[in-house]
Amino acid sequence: MQGAKGKILHRLKIAKGHLEKIINMVEGDEYCINVVHQSLAVQSALRKVDEVILENHLKTNVADSIKRGDTKKAIGEMMDVLKKK
């Protein structure tokens, strides 16, 4: 997970930077459209975090579950995640 963990932390720090920028923009009464652009950047960064986490989960936990014969459980977990999107 270290490779994935590094990618996840990097992307979370990007999102954190964008979020801090949004807070400063709102406090400074910035133009609304500029705030929305920053908000969209945060959302994009968080979606990328989700992608990295899910990819890592598929490659590790899901693969291991399938090898152990827990296919139904692994598929159920993934379906639950997809339903929340």
N, C-alpha and C positions, 0 to 999 in steps of 0.2 A: 504493500500500500504506500510505501514511501514516495514512489514516483507520483502516484495519484494524489497522495496527501499534499505533496509540494504544489501540484497544479491547483488543487482545491484551495489551499491557503492563499496562493497567488491571486486567484480569481476573487476570493472573498475580500482580500485587501483592496483590489480594484473597486469592488462594489462599495466597500467602506469609504474609500476616497470620494467616489461619486456622491454617496449619501452625505458625507460631511460637506461637500460642495453645495448640495441642495439646501442643507440647513443654513449655511452661510448666505445663500442666495435669498431664501425666504426672510431671514433676519434683516437682510439688506434691501428688501423690497424690490428685488430684481424683476425684470419683465417676465410675465407668466409663461410665455412660450419657451423662454430659455430654461426656466425651472422644469417644465415638462420634458424638454430634451434631456436634461440631466436625470430626471426620474426614469425615462426610458432606458438610459444607459445603465442605471442600477438594475433595472429589471432584466436587461439583456445579460449583464454580468452574472446575476443569480441564476438565470436559465442555463448559462454555460457551466456554472457550478453543479447544478442538477445533472447535466449531461455527463460530466466527468464522474460524479458519484455513481450514477446509474450504470455507466459503462464499466466501472471498476467492480460494482456489485455483480453485474452479469458475468464478468470474467472470473470472479472468485467465488462468491457465495452461491450464486445460482448454478454455476458449473458444478461445484461440489455437491449441492443438493441433488442435482440430477444424477450424478455418479452414485450417490447413496440411495437413489430410488425415491427421493422426495420431490418428484417432478411436480405433483399437484400443488404442494405447498409453495414451491418456488414460483410457479405460474400465478398462483393466487396472490402472492405478495406483489408481483409486478402488476397484475391487473388492478389491485388496490391503489397503487401509485398512479397508474394511468387514469383511473377514475377521478382522482383528486385534481388533475390538471385542468 
